[in-house]
Amino acid sequence: MNATKASKEDRKRARLKSMKAMIFDLSLSQRLAVCFAAGVIGAVAVVVFSYVLYWSGLSGALGIKAPISVKSPEIYKPLFWGGLWGLLFGFFIKTVWDRLYLVGFLYYLAPMAALFLFFLPKSGAGFFGSNKGSTFAVYLLLLNLPFGIVTALAARAIIGQHP
């Protein structure tokens, strides 16, 4: 009777081990999919943080009159871009896995560089948003701060121990 019970538990452990192996041995496309979703979660954190800044009065002190809109279709733009930046994060997540949270924290600098050097000038706001006032760049840096770390935390939560 004990031998039967032990063999059932051994089979259960072996099945669990094989399931873990499937989860932890992700292909590149699986990592990209996970990181796209993690980037969307990071973008949601930025949207929520815009409301925290607004309610605290900090965004008003920096010259921003309203938080990011959560109405359709305006909300989809930051979520989609967050997913795309998360996708890029997925290309190198396996190589930085040991320092994931530090790299995630610093990763927000990549989208910020694109914003300051490409998207803001393209929209007429000038490099670093200089045409919008001196505090606008500070607000954007502060606003986007949660993106990288939340993206890394979400990716870690979805992937598990190893990418």
N, C-alpha and C positions, 0 to 999 in steps of 0.2 A: 504494500500500500504506500509506504514512504517512497519507494523507488518510482512509482507511477507519479506521485505528487512532485518529486524532484525532477523527473523528466519533463513534466508539463511546465514547471518553472524554468527549466533550462531552455525549452523551446520558446517560451514567452520572452526570456531575456535575449535569445538569439534574434527573434523577430524584432524586438525593440532596438537592438543594436543595428540591424540592417536598415530599419527606418531612420535611425539617427544618421547613418552613413549616407543615405539618400538625401537627407536634409542638408548635411554639412558639406557634401561634395557638390557644390553648385557649379554649373557651367557659367560661362560668361553671359549668355543671354538670360539666364536665371538671375544672376547678380544684377544685371541691368534692369530687369523688371522689378526686382525688389527695391533697388535704389531709386527708380522712377517713383514708386509708391512712397518711399521714404522722403523723397524730395517734395512730393505733394504735402506730406505731413509737416515737413519743415516750413513750407509756404503757409500752411494753416497756422502754424505757430507765429509767423510774422504778422499775419492778419490779426490774430488775437492780441499780439503784442502792440499793434497799432492802437487798439482800443484801450489797452492798459496805459499806454503813453497819453492817450487823449483824456481818459478819466483822471489820470494823475495831474493833468495840467501841464505836463512837460512838453507835449507837442504844441500846445498853444504858446508856451514861452519861446519855442523855437520858430514860431511863425506859421505853423500848420493849423488850418482851420477845422479839418475833419479827419477822422480815421479812414482806413481803406474801406470802400463800399463792399458790403456783402450781398448786394442785390445782383440778380442775374441781368445781364451777362458780364458785368464788371468783375465779379469774383473769379471767373474762370481764367482770366489772363494771368494773375499771379500764381494760381495753382498750376496752370500748364507750364509756365516758366520755371516754377519750383521743381516740377517733375523733370523738365529737360536738364536743369542743373544737377538734379539727383542722378539722372542717367549718366552724366559725365563723371560723377562721383563713383558710379559703379565700375568704371573702367579700371580704377586703381585702388579700389577698396581692399582687395586681397593683399596687395603689397604693403599697405599701411595698417593692416589689421591690428598689429601690436600697439600702435599709437593712434588708434581710431578716433578717440575723443579729442585729442590734441589737433589732429589733422582736420577733424570735423569742425572744431572751433575756428581754426584758421581758414577753412575752406570757404567761408562766406566772403573772403576777400576776392575770390575769382569772380563771382557775380557782381560784386561791388565795382571791381575794375571795369567790367563790361558796361555797367550802368554809367559810371563816371566818365569813361573815355569814349563810349560809342553811343549808347541810347540817349543820354541827356543831351549831348551836342546835336544829335540827329533830330531831337524834338524841339530844338531851339533854346534849351535851357543853358547851353554853354558847357564847357568842360567843368566837371565837378559841380554842376548846377549853379555856376557863378552868376548867371542872370536871374536867379531866384532869390538871391540874398546869401549872406555869409553863413547863416545858421542852417541852411537847407542841407548842405553836405553832412553836417553833424547829425541832423535828424535822420538822414538816410543810413548813415553808419550805425546809429543806435537802433533804428527800426529793424534792420536786417541782421542784427547780431544773433538772434536765436536760430537763424536758418541752418547754419552748418552743424551746430551741436545737436539740434533736434533731428536733423537728417541722419546724423551718425547714430544717435540713440535709437531711432526708429529702425534703421537698417540692422543694427545689432539685435534689437528685439525680434525682428522677423527672421534673421539668418540663424541666430543662436551663437554657439561657441566659435565656429570656424567658417570662413566664407567658402 
